[in-house]
Amino acid sequence: MTAQQQPTGSPVQALTGKLAEYRTFLSTAVRNPHMVGAATPTSTAVAATVAQVVPSTGSPVVVELGPGTGSLSDGIHARLPEGARHLGIELGADMVAHLREHKPWLEVVHGDAGDLVSVLAEHRIDKVDAVVSSIPWSLLDDGAQGHILGQAAKALTPNGAFTALTYLPAERTRNARRFRERLHETFDEVLTHTTWRNFPPILHYICRRPLV
C-alpha cells in the first residue's frame, strides 16, 4: 500500500504530517528567528496540559494566538465538544499554509494577535471561552505585551481562561519578568505549571477572571 493509499490517521500519515510540521517550523525559525521561541515544536505533554483549560461541554469558542505548525492544536481539538469553534490566528504565511493543509478543522486566520478583537468581530464572535497563546512573549517589548494581553482580556468571557507558554530558560530576561507583572495586572488569578517533558522545558501561565 502506498502512502497515498494509507487510510486517514494511519502511522504513515501521522509521520508525514509530523515531518512536514518540523520542516515548516524550522524553515520559519531560520528565516524569522523573532517569530518563534524555540528550534522545535512543543511536545504532546505540553499540548495535554494546555488542553485542560479548554471547556469540554457546551459550545465553547477557543482561540489560539500563534499556533505555528499546530503542535497544541490537536490536543485542543480532541477535547472540544461537537459544535465548538476553534480559531487560530497566525502571522507566518508558511505556517498558515501548513495549518490549512494539515489541520482542516481549524479556522485559520492569517493575521496578528494584536488584532484579536477585530478578527473575532469579523468572524461574528463576541466572546471566547479560552485563549491559548504560543507567541514568544519574552521577545516582545512592553508595549506589544500589554496590547495583546489587553485584547485577550477584552475577548474573554468573565469566567474565561488565558494560558501562555514561555520557555523556562527565558524566564530570567527583563521582558519575561515584565510579562509576569503584566499578567498579574490583567488577571485576578495567575497560576503556573512547568512541563519538563519538553526541550527546552515549558512554563505555563494559567490565568482567569480578566480585570477589565
C-alpha positions as CSV (number, residue, x, y, z in Angstrom):
1,M,0.0,0.0,0.0
2,T,1.5,3.4,-1.0
3,A,1.5,6.5,1.2
4,Q,-1.3,7.9,-0.9
5,Q,-3.4,4.8,-0.2
6,Q,-2.9,4.9,3.5
7,P,-6.2,5.4,5.5
8,T,-6.8,8.6,7.4
9,G,-5.0,8.6,10.7
10,S,-2.5,5.9,9.7
11,P,1.0,5.8,11.1
12,V,2.4,6.8,7.7
13,Q,0.1,9.8,7.5
14,A,1.0,10.8,11.1
15,L,4.7,10.5,10.3
16,T,4.3,12.5,7.1
17,G,2.4,15.2,8.9
18,K,5.0,15.4,11.7
19,L,7.9,15.7,9.2
20,A,6.0,18.5,7.4
21,E,5.4,20.2,10.8
22,Y,9.1,20.2,11.7
23,R,10.2,21.3,8.2
24,T,7.8,24.2,8.3
25,F,8.7,25.2,11.8
26,L,12.5,25.1,11.2
27,S,12.2,27.0,8.0
28,T,10.3,29.8,9.7
29,A,12.7,29.7,12.7
30,V,15.7,30.2,10.4
31,R,14.2,33.0,8.3
32,N,12.3,34.8,11.1
33,P,14.0,34.0,14.5
34,H,11.9,36.6,16.3
35,M,8.7,34.9,15.2
36,V,9.3,31.7,17.1
37,G,10.7,31.0,20.5
38,A,12.5,27.7,20.1
39,A,14.1,25.4,17.5
40,T,11.4,22.7,17.6
41,P,7.6,22.5,18.1
42,T,6.3,21.8,21.6
43,S,5.7,18.2,22.8
44,T,2.5,16.3,23.3
45,A,2.9,16.6,27.0
46,V,2.7,20.4,26.7
47,A,-0.4,20.0,24.5
48,A,-2.1,17.8,27.1
49,T,-1.5,20.4,29.8
50,V,-2.7,23.3,27.7
51,A,-5.9,21.4,26.7
52,Q,-7.0,21.3,30.3
53,V,-8.2,24.9,30.2
54,V,-10.4,24.1,27.2
55,P,-14.1,23.5,28.0
56,S,-15.3,20.0,27.1
57,T,-19.0,20.7,27.2
58,G,-21.4,23.2,25.7
59,S,-20.5,25.2,22.6
60,P,-17.2,26.9,23.6
61,V,-15.1,29.1,21.4
62,V,-11.3,28.7,21.7
63,V,-8.7,30.9,20.1
64,E,-5.0,30.1,19.6
65,L,-2.6,33.0,19.2
66,G,0.3,32.0,17.1
67,P,-0.5,28.3,16.7
68,G,2.6,27.8,14.5
69,T,2.5,24.4,13.0
70,G,-0.3,23.2,15.3
71,S,1.7,21.5,18.0
72,L,-1.0,22.3,20.5
73,S,-4.0,22.3,18.2
74,D,-4.5,18.5,18.1
75,G,-4.8,18.3,21.9
76,I,-7.2,21.2,22.0
77,H,-9.3,19.8,19.1
78,A,-9.5,16.4,20.8
79,R,-11.0,17.9,23.9
80,L,-13.5,20.2,22.3
81,P,-17.2,19.0,22.1
82,E,-19.1,18.9,18.9
83,G,-20.4,22.4,17.9
84,A,-17.4,24.2,19.4
85,R,-15.3,26.7,17.4
86,H,-11.5,26.6,17.3
87,L,-9.7,29.6,15.6
88,G,-6.0,30.0,15.1
89,I,-4.5,33.5,14.4
90,E,-1.1,33.0,12.8
91,L,1.2,35.7,11.4
92,G,3.6,33.4,9.4
93,A,2.4,32.7,5.9
94,D,4.2,29.4,5.6
95,M,2.6,28.2,8.9
96,V,-0.8,29.4,7.8
97,A,-0.5,27.3,4.6
98,H,0.7,24.3,6.7
99,L,-2.2,24.6,9.1
100,R,-4.8,24.8,6.3
101,E,-3.4,21.7,4.7
102,H,-2.9,19.6,7.8
103,K,-5.5,20.9,10.3
104,P,-8.6,21.4,8.1
105,W,-10.9,21.5,11.1
106,L,-9.1,24.6,12.4
107,E,-10.4,28.0,11.4
108,V,-7.1,29.6,10.4
109,V,-6.8,33.4,10.2
110,H,-3.7,34.9,8.6
111,G,-3.3,37.9,10.9
112,D,-1.7,39.5,14.0
113,A,-2.5,38.5,17.6
114,G,-2.7,42.2,18.4
115,D,-5.8,42.5,16.2
116,L,-7.7,39.8,18.2
117,V,-10.8,41.7,19.0
118,S,-11.3,42.9,15.4
119,V,-10.6,39.4,14.0
120,L,-13.3,38.0,16.3
121,A,-15.7,40.7,15.2
122,E,-15.1,39.7,11.5
123,H,-15.9,36.1,12.4
124,R,-19.1,37.2,14.3
125,I,-17.7,36.2,17.6
126,D,-18.4,38.4,20.6
127,K,-16.6,36.5,23.5
128,V,-14.4,33.4,23.8
129,D,-14.0,30.8,26.5
130,A,-10.3,30.3,26.2
131,V,-7.3,32.0,24.6
132,V,-4.2,29.8,24.2
133,S,-1.0,31.7,23.4
134,S,2.1,30.2,21.8
135,I,3.6,33.6,20.8
136,P,7.2,34.3,22.1
137,W,6.4,36.7,24.9
138,S,10.0,37.1,26.0
139,L,10.8,38.5,22.6
140,L,8.1,41.2,22.7
141,D,8.6,44.6,24.1
142,D,6.5,46.0,26.9
143,G,4.1,47.9,24.6
144,A,3.3,44.8,22.5
145,Q,2.9,42.6,25.5
146,G,0.4,45.0,27.1
147,H,-1.6,45.5,23.9
148,I,-2.0,41.8,23.2
149,L,-2.9,40.9,26.8
150,G,-5.5,43.7,26.7
151,Q,-7.0,42.3,23.6
152,A,-7.2,38.8,25.2
153,A,-8.8,40.2,28.3
154,K,-11.4,42.0,26.3
155,A,-12.2,38.9,24.3
156,L,-12.7,36.5,27.2
157,T,-15.9,35.8,29.0
158,P,-15.9,36.7,32.7
159,N,-15.0,33.0,33.5
160,G,-12.8,32.5,30.6
161,A,-9.2,31.3,30.8
162,F,-6.0,32.6,29.2
163,T,-2.9,30.4,29.0
164,A,0.5,31.3,27.8
165,L,3.6,29.3,27.2
166,T,7.2,30.5,27.7
167,Y,10.4,28.7,27.6
168,L,11.9,28.2,31.1
169,P,15.4,29.4,30.2
170,A,13.9,32.7,29.0
171,E,12.3,33.4,32.3
172,R,15.3,35.4,33.7
173,T,15.1,38.0,30.9
174,R,13.7,41.5,31.6
175,N,10.9,41.0,29.1
176,A,9.9,37.8,30.7
177,R,9.8,39.4,34.2
178,R,7.7,42.3,32.8
179,F,5.3,39.7,31.2
180,R,4.7,38.2,34.6
181,E,3.9,41.6,36.0
182,R,1.5,42.3,33.1
183,L,-0.3,39.0,33.8
184,H,-0.9,39.9,37.4
185,E,-2.1,43.4,36.3
186,T,-4.5,41.8,33.7
187,F,-6.0,38.8,35.6
188,D,-7.3,38.1,39.0
189,E,-5.8,34.6,39.2
190,V,-2.4,33.7,37.8
191,L,-1.1,30.1,38.2
192,T,2.0,28.4,36.9
193,H,3.0,24.9,35.9
194,T,6.2,23.5,34.4
195,T,6.3,20.8,31.8
196,W,9.7,19.2,32.0
197,R,9.0,16.7,29.2
198,N,9.9,19.2,26.5
199,F,13.1,20.7,25.2
200,P,13.5,23.3,26.5
201,P,11.2,22.9,29.5
202,I,7.9,24.9,29.2
203,L,6.5,27.2,31.8
204,H,2.7,27.5,31.6
205,Y,0.8,30.5,32.9
206,I,-2.9,29.8,33.5
207,C,-4.9,33.0,34.1
208,R,-8.6,33.5,34.9
209,R,-11.0,36.3,35.6
210,P,-9.8,39.2,33.5
211,L,-9.6,42.6,35.2
212,V,-11.3,44.7,32.5
